Amino acid sequence: MEPKGASSLLTVLHRNLRRALDRRELQDAGDILANLQAHEPLSLQTRGFALELALAQGRLADASSAGSG
């Protein structure tokens, strides 16, 4: 189980990443995603955000490989 501070950090990262993607602030989204991947690289939600960002950036090859992995 994660410490309360780590859980709060992940909640904030998820919220900020969702906001950046919704606003199409793709550079900010990439920075936030990198931070999130450092904390929980294998989580389904992190991988979903990575896929969504790749699609938003038009990196279809990356999105395709992420979807099949």
N, C-alpha and C positions, 0 to 999 in steps of 0.2 A: 504494500500500500504506500502511496506517495504522501510525503508531508503536505500539510495544508497549504503552505506557501507555494509548493510546486503545482498543486492543483489550481490555485488562484492564478498563477502565471499562465498555465495552459488555457484557462478560461479566457483570459485577456488576449492571448495570442490568437485564439480561435475567433473571438469577436472582432479584433482588429483586422485579421486577414479577411474575414467575410466582408467587412466594411470596405476594405481596399479593393477587393474583387468587384463588389457591387458598384463602386465608383469608377472602376476601370483604371485605378491607380496601380498599374502593373509593376512598376519599379518598387513601390512600397510593398506590394503584395509579395514580390520575390524576396525582399529583405526579411519580411515577417515569416515567410515560409521557411527560409533558411534557419531562422531562430527556432521555429517549431520543430523542424527536422532534427535539430541538435538535441532536443529534449525528448521527442517521441517519434523516431524515424520510421518505425514499422506500424504505427497505428493506422487503422483504416481511414480515419478522418484526415490525417496528415497526407496519406496517399491520395485521397480524394481531392484535397486542396491542390496538390501538385498536378493532378490531371486537369483540374479546372483551370489552373493558371496556364498550363501548356496549351490548352485549347484557346484561351483568351489571347495568348500571344501568337497564335497561328502556327504553333510548333506541332503539327499534326503527326509527324513521325514519332516524336516523344510521347504524345498522348496515346498513340496506338500501342506503343511498346509498354506503356504504363498500364493500359487497360488489359493487356494480355498477361501481365506478370503476376 
